[in-house]
Amino acid sequence: MAASGGQFPIKPDTGTSDLSLHLDFLRNLQRLLDEGVFTATYKYALLQSLADLAVERELDEDGSLRIPVADIAEKFIQYYWRQTAPYRGTDGILKQNAGRQAAIVNHVAEARASYQGSLPAARRDDAEWRGLRSKVSAVIRQMPLWKLQIVAGQAHEFLYRKAEYEAARIRLLPEAVVCLRDMYVIVTNFIKGAWVTRVQSFGFNRDLLGDMAGLPEFLFGSDRHSLEKYRVIVQEHQESRCFYCGKKSKTGELDHFIPWSRYPVDLGHNFVFSHAKCNLKKSDFLAGVEHLAKWKENNIDEPDALSGAFAEAGLAHDKMRSIHVAIWAYEQGEAAEAHVWISGEKVEQLGAAWRGVFADGEC
């Protein structure tokens, strides 16, 4: 939601960054991944949840972020839902624990079977969804939440503090929030790389994995069936016109407006319909300010038709999450003096002008 005063929560452009803070955070993260005890993959899921939520949520005035365990549980369900599908045409589900299958994986696998693999259908069954979230939350509180930051037998609380836990919420420390937002891509690559390696290491998985080609895509990729549903809806919303050049196209593609490489989550309001050529040229660039303004006007300011279509199709969408992710991405781009794509081969350096797109605070 918008911050007080009707403005979106855009961080002021200070033009500075604390290099030592970021380096210390990366050292702490590396130490946790190297020296922490990881008998299951829960800790990777917890770290990834914290990184995602730091980007998606509006922060407290002091820069910290209070996160309900139930919200972390929803992230766990989202991650493991994909990973509890049979692996690459086999009948086997990959182990996520050195011993018996991890309890959360069993809970999610049971739900997946009950809803024929459809996460949207599971979400629509409110009572069952709350029950699943409650079971996953209980495991999180018992297992990874208070063990994640134990390194060499000692508590190393650089992310959140046990003493500040209240009302079933943790408080992500301001320094951790800054680093997770500023280094999201680096941190995510750290976490997912370690997660893939851990899954490979479990003995039960070796026969299923074979040559292991495609494992990262299986664990963390998009649901291609859902993407086609998104494409149909977004193409109709744009009257089959390319979002970027405006020309009609019957054979265009679905494009992540905030590129997948920067934030790998499929959210309905982040999608646009694009010519294949425009999509290819844009690649992993952020789009120019004029495109950003058009995206806000088409997908955010007047989203009712899109939201209704996504909801009817059971597709993930969240307007406010999409806004927060977009603001974060352009903040990071401005700080990095990144170039944005205009058209064809034309790019230009991103300045502060993008901030005016969100200045009115209208949702």
Secondary structure, 3 states (H helix, E strand, C coil): CCCHHHCCCCCCCCCCCCHHHHHHHHHHHHHHHHHCCCCECHHHHHHHHHHHHHHHCCCCCCCCEEEEHHHHHHHHHHHHHHHCCCHHHCCCCCCCECCCCCHHHHHHHHHHHHCCCCHHHHHHCHHHHHHHHHHHHHHHHHCHHHHCCEECCEECCCCCCHHHCECCEEEECHHHHHHHHHCHHHHHHHHHHHHHHHHHHCCCHHHHHCCCCCHHHHHHCCCHHHHHHHHHHHHHHCCCECCCCCCECCCCEEEECCCCCCCCCCCHHHEEEECHHHHHHHCCCEECHHHHHHHHHHHHHCCHHHHHHHHHHCCCCCHHHHHHHHHHHHHHHHHCCCEEEEECCEEEECCCHHHHHHCCCCC
